Amino acid sequence: MADYTLKTIGKHVSQWGEGPIWWNDHLLYVDINGKQLIKLNPETEKETVWDIGERIGTVVPTDGVDVIYAGDTGYVRFNPATGEKTHLGDPEAALRETNRFNDGKCDPAGRFWAGTISLVKNKGTANLYCLDPDGTLSLKLADLTNSNGICWSADAKTMYHIDTPTLSIRAFRYDLESGEINNGRVVIDTKAKGYDTSPDGMTIDSNGNLWVAFCHGGCVVCFDPINDTEVQRVDFPCIETTACTFGGPNLDRLFVTTGIKPDLDEPGAGQVFVVDRLGVQGVPAFAFQG
């Protein structure tokens, strides 16, 4: 097992960093509470920050200049060059006082999956949605509370998903052509593995292992979902580790977003960390194809 190193990268401090994704040699991520979208070049550490004007839980690229985010007003196409916004759908407009969009990613077919969170912790009132490239918006999972990390296996036959309060990772049979999911089952019970903090953002590596950031836990843990084992753990000097993604030219650097816990003065809180020398590689991200 590699002897990893970690450090903060960039100067931007988020109130609640989330949703990192590697695209075209840079990192995109969001500051949910700060209502900002951030672009970071890890080589130069140059940062560009856009004030979005609403809380955004996650962002995905397109094959053009636009990005798509899921936020307080639902799914929105955003042009960083002009600031133009195009609203694509808001399935929870009636729940805006209690729910907001949270984590999400594009699947291998370029559909944008994003889930919601109950801000008042009403169990079973959040959902997971999917925006198809043709603009169709559908409900995929209901009765959630905090829809979080999501990713797909390399063979595109399995989707992994976290509903944070369950303290577990579920796997679903996934159909690439239709985008249908079924046969949900728990593959990792994080509480049974000794983690009583919140499994949050998640990514997958080229070995098929899952890397999970634990909010309130100050760590990212790698799990083998096939054998139900813990593979590796990376500890951080701040407690709110929120999400992670692999990036860099060889996809062998792990970028981790963090948040600020107001009553603590912690090194690096709110900044992006990069973990090197892990000895593993990630897989390329997918763009929205609409």
C-alpha positions as CSV (number, residue, x, y, z in Angstrom):
1,M,0.0,0.0,0.0
2,A,1.4,3.4,-1.0
3,D,2.5,5.9,1.5
4,Y,0.2,8.8,0.6
5,T,0.8,12.5,1.0
6,L,-1.8,15.2,1.2
7,K,-1.9,19.0,1.0
8,T,-4.3,21.9,0.4
9,I,-4.4,23.3,-3.1
10,G,-5.7,26.7,-4.2
11,K,-6.6,29.6,-1.9
12,H,-10.3,29.6,-2.1
13,V,-12.1,28.7,1.2
14,S,-15.6,27.4,0.8
15,Q,-18.3,27.5,3.5
16,W,-19.3,24.0,2.3
17,G,-17.3,22.6,-0.6
18,E,-18.9,19.8,-2.6
19,G,-19.4,18.1,-5.9
20,P,-15.8,17.9,-7.3
21,I,-15.4,16.7,-10.9
22,W,-12.3,16.5,-13.1
23,W,-12.8,17.8,-16.6
24,N,-10.4,19.1,-19.3
25,D,-7.3,19.4,-17.0
26,H,-9.1,21.3,-14.2
27,L,-11.3,20.7,-11.2
28,L,-14.8,22.0,-11.0
29,Y,-16.6,22.1,-7.6
30,V,-19.2,24.0,-5.7
31,D,-19.6,25.9,-2.5
32,I,-23.1,25.1,-1.5
33,N,-23.7,27.6,1.2
34,G,-21.5,30.2,-0.5
35,K,-23.6,29.9,-3.7
36,Q,-20.5,29.6,-5.8
37,L,-19.1,27.6,-8.6
38,I,-15.3,27.2,-8.6
39,K,-12.8,26.2,-11.4
40,L,-9.3,25.2,-10.1
41,N,-6.2,24.5,-12.2
42,P,-4.1,22.3,-9.9
43,E,-0.9,23.0,-11.8
44,T,-1.0,26.8,-11.6
45,E,-3.5,26.9,-8.6
46,K,-5.4,29.6,-10.6
47,E,-9.0,29.8,-9.5
48,T,-12.1,31.3,-11.1
49,V,-15.1,31.8,-9.0
50,W,-18.7,32.5,-10.2
51,D,-21.4,33.8,-7.8
52,I,-24.4,31.8,-8.8
53,G,-27.0,33.4,-6.6
54,E,-28.5,30.1,-5.3
55,R,-27.2,27.1,-3.4
56,I,-26.0,24.5,-5.9
57,G,-25.4,20.9,-4.8
58,T,-23.4,19.6,-7.7
59,V,-22.2,20.5,-11.2
60,V,-21.4,18.5,-14.4
61,P,-19.7,19.5,-17.6
62,T,-21.1,19.4,-21.1
63,D,-19.1,18.9,-24.3
64,G,-19.4,22.6,-24.9
65,V,-18.6,25.7,-22.7
66,D,-21.8,25.3,-20.6
67,V,-22.1,23.4,-17.4
68,I,-25.3,22.0,-15.8
69,Y,-25.9,22.3,-12.1
70,A,-28.6,21.2,-9.7
71,G,-29.6,23.7,-7.2
72,D,-32.3,25.6,-5.3
73,T,-34.2,26.2,-8.6
74,G,-33.7,22.7,-10.0
75,Y,-31.6,21.7,-13.0
76,V,-30.0,24.7,-14.7
77,R,-27.7,25.1,-17.7
78,F,-25.1,27.8,-17.0
79,N,-22.8,29.5,-19.4
80,P,-19.7,30.6,-17.4
81,A,-18.6,33.0,-20.1
82,T,-21.8,35.0,-20.3
83,G,-23.6,34.2,-17.0
84,E,-26.7,33.1,-19.0
85,K,-28.9,30.6,-17.2
86,T,-31.5,28.2,-18.8
87,H,-33.8,26.4,-16.5
88,L,-34.3,22.8,-17.4
89,G,-36.7,21.5,-14.8
90,D,-37.5,21.8,-11.1
91,P,-39.3,18.7,-9.8
92,E,-39.4,19.8,-6.2
93,A,-40.5,23.5,-6.6
94,A,-43.3,22.8,-4.1
95,L,-40.7,21.6,-1.5
96,R,-38.3,24.5,-1.8
97,E,-38.8,25.5,1.9
98,T,-37.6,22.1,3.2
99,N,-35.6,20.4,0.4
100,R,-32.8,21.3,-2.0
101,F,-30.7,19.5,-4.6
102,N,-27.6,17.8,-3.3
103,D,-25.1,15.5,-4.9
104,G,-25.1,14.0,-8.4
105,K,-23.2,13.0,-11.5
106,C,-23.6,12.0,-15.1
107,D,-23.9,8.3,-16.0
108,P,-22.0,6.7,-18.9
109,A,-24.8,7.6,-21.3
110,G,-24.6,11.3,-20.4
111,R,-27.7,11.4,-18.2
112,F,-27.5,13.8,-15.2
113,W,-28.6,12.1,-12.0
114,A,-29.1,14.3,-9.0
115,G,-30.7,13.8,-5.6
116,T,-32.3,16.0,-3.0
117,I,-31.8,16.4,0.8
118,S,-34.4,17.2,3.4
119,L,-33.0,20.2,5.2
120,V,-35.3,19.6,8.1
121,K,-34.4,15.9,8.2
122,N,-37.9,14.6,7.4
123,K,-37.2,11.0,6.7
124,G,-38.3,9.7,3.3
125,T,-39.1,13.1,1.7
126,A,-36.1,13.4,-0.6
127,N,-35.6,11.8,-4.0
128,L,-33.2,10.9,-6.8
129,Y,-33.9,12.2,-10.2
130,C,-32.5,11.8,-13.7
131,L,-32.3,14.4,-16.5
132,D,-32.0,12.7,-19.9
133,P,-30.2,14.3,-22.8
134,D,-33.6,14.9,-24.5
135,G,-34.8,16.9,-21.6
136,T,-37.0,14.2,-20.0
137,L,-36.9,14.4,-16.2
138,S,-37.8,11.3,-14.2
139,L,-37.9,10.1,-10.6
140,K,-35.6,7.2,-10.0
141,L,-35.6,6.7,-6.2
142,A,-38.1,7.9,-3.7
143,D,-38.3,7.8,0.1
144,L,-34.8,9.1,0.7
145,T,-33.6,11.6,3.2
146,N,-30.2,12.8,2.0
147,S,-29.3,11.6,-1.5
148,N,-25.6,11.7,-1.8
149,G,-22.7,9.9,-3.5
150,I,-23.3,8.2,-6.8
151,C,-21.2,6.4,-9.4
152,W,-21.2,3.5,-11.9
153,S,-19.0,0.4,-12.4
154,A,-16.7,0.2,-15.4
155,D,-18.9,-2.3,-17.2
156,A,-21.9,0.0,-16.7
157,K,-23.9,-2.8,-15.1
158,T,-24.0,-1.4,-11.6
159,M,-24.9,1.9,-10.0
160,Y,-23.8,2.7,-6.5
161,H,-25.7,5.2,-4.3
162,I,-25.6,6.6,-0.8
163,D,-28.6,7.8,1.2
164,T,-26.5,9.2,4.0
165,P,-28.7,8.5,7.1
166,T,-28.8,4.8,6.3
167,L,-25.0,4.7,6.8
168,S,-24.7,2.3,3.9
169,I,-23.8,2.0,0.2
170,R,-26.4,0.3,-2.0
171,A,-25.8,-1.2,-5.4
172,F,-28.4,-1.3,-8.2
173,R,-28.6,-3.3,-11.4
174,Y,-28.2,-0.6,-14.1
175,D,-29.3,-0.7,-17.7
176,L,-27.1,1.6,-19.9
177,E,-29.5,1.8,-22.7
178,S,-32.7,2.7,-20.7
179,G,-31.2,4.2,-17.6
180,E,-33.4,1.9,-15.5
181,I,-32.2,0.7,-12.1
182,N,-33.5,-2.2,-10.0
183,N,-32.5,-4.9,-7.4
184,G,-31.1,-2.4,-4.9
185,R,-29.1,-4.1,-2.2
186,V,-26.6,-3.0,0.6
187,V,-23.0,-3.8,-0.4
188,I,-21.2,-1.8,2.3
189,D,-22.7,-1.2,5.8
190,T,-20.4,1.6,7.0
191,K,-21.7,1.5,10.5
192,A,-20.9,-2.2,10.8
193,K,-17.4,-1.2,9.6
194,G,-17.0,1.0,12.6
195,Y,-18.0,4.4,11.0
196,D,-20.8,6.2,12.8
197,T,-20.4,9.4,10.9
198,S,-22.0,10.3,7.6
199,P,-21.0,8.7,4.3
200,D,-21.2,11.6,1.8
201,G,-19.7,12.1,-1.7
202,M,-18.2,9.0,-3.5
203,T,-16.1,8.1,-6.5
204,I,-14.9,4.9,-8.0
205,D,-11.4,3.8,-9.1
206,S,-10.2,1.7,-12.0
207,N,-10.2,-1.4,-9.7
208,G,-13.9,-1.0,-9.0
209,N,-13.3,0.1,-5.4
210,L,-15.4,2.9,-3.9
211,W,-13.8,6.0,-2.2
212,V,-16.2,7.6,0.3
213,A,-15.8,10.9,2.0
214,F,-17.2,10.9,5.6
215,C,-18.8,14.1,6.6
216,H,-18.2,14.8,10.3
217,G,-15.6,12.0,10.1
218,G,-12.4,13.7,8.7
219,C,-11.6,10.9,6.4
220,V,-12.0,9.3,3.0
221,V,-12.3,5.5,3.0
222,C,-11.8,3.0,0.2
223,F,-14.1,0.0,0.2
224,D,-14.2,-3.1,-2.0
225,P,-18.0,-3.5,-2.7
226,I,-17.6,-7.0,-4.2
227,N,-15.9,-8.5,-1.2
228,D,-17.4,-6.1,1.4
229,T,-14.0,-5.0,2.8
230,E,-12.2,-1.9,3.8
231,V,-9.1,-1.3,1.6
232,Q,-7.6,2.0,2.7
233,R,-8.2,5.1,4.8
234,V,-7.0,8.6,4.3
235,D,-7.2,10.9,7.3
236,F,-7.5,14.7,7.2
237,P,-6.8,17.6,9.7
238,C,-10.4,18.9,9.4
239,I,-13.6,17.0,10.2
240,E,-15.9,18.0,7.4
241,T,-14.6,15.9,4.4
242,T,-17.5,16.1,2.0
243,A,-16.7,14.6,-1.4
244,C,-13.9,13.3,-3.6
245,T,-12.9,12.6,-7.2
246,F,-9.8,11.4,-9.0
247,G,-8.0,13.8,-11.4
248,G,-4.7,14.9,-12.8
249,P,-3.2,13.9,-16.2
250,N,-3.1,10.2,-15.1
251,L,-6.2,10.3,-12.9
252,D,-4.1,9.3,-9.9
253,R,-4.6,12.3,-7.7
254,L,-7.5,12.3,-5.3
255,F,-9.1,15.7,-4.8
256,V,-11.2,16.1,-1.7
257,T,-13.6,19.0,-0.9
258,T,-14.2,20.1,2.7
259,G,-16.5,22.4,4.7
260,I,-16.2,24.6,7.7
261,K,-17.5,23.7,11.1
262,P,-18.0,27.1,12.7
263,D,-17.1,26.2,16.2
264,L,-13.7,24.7,15.2
265,D,-10.5,26.3,14.0
266,E,-9.1,23.5,11.8
267,P,-6.2,23.5,9.3
268,G,-7.5,23.5,5.7
269,A,-11.2,23.5,6.5
270,G,-13.1,24.7,3.5
271,Q,-10.2,24.2,1.1
272,V,-9.6,21.5,-1.5
273,F,-7.1,18.8,-0.5
274,V,-5.1,16.7,-3.0
275,V,-3.9,13.3,-2.0
276,D,-0.9,11.9,-3.9
277,R,0.9,8.6,-4.0
278,L,-2.1,6.4,-3.4
279,G,-1.1,3.9,-6.0
280,V,-4.5,3.8,-7.7
281,Q,-6.2,5.5,-10.6
282,G,-9.7,6.8,-11.1
283,V,-11.9,6.7,-14.2
284,P,-12.9,9.5,-16.5
285,A,-15.9,11.6,-15.7
286,F,-18.9,11.7,-18.0
287,A,-20.4,14.9,-19.5
288,F,-24.1,15.7,-20.0
289,Q,-25.0,14.9,-23.6
290,G,-28.0,17.2,-24.0
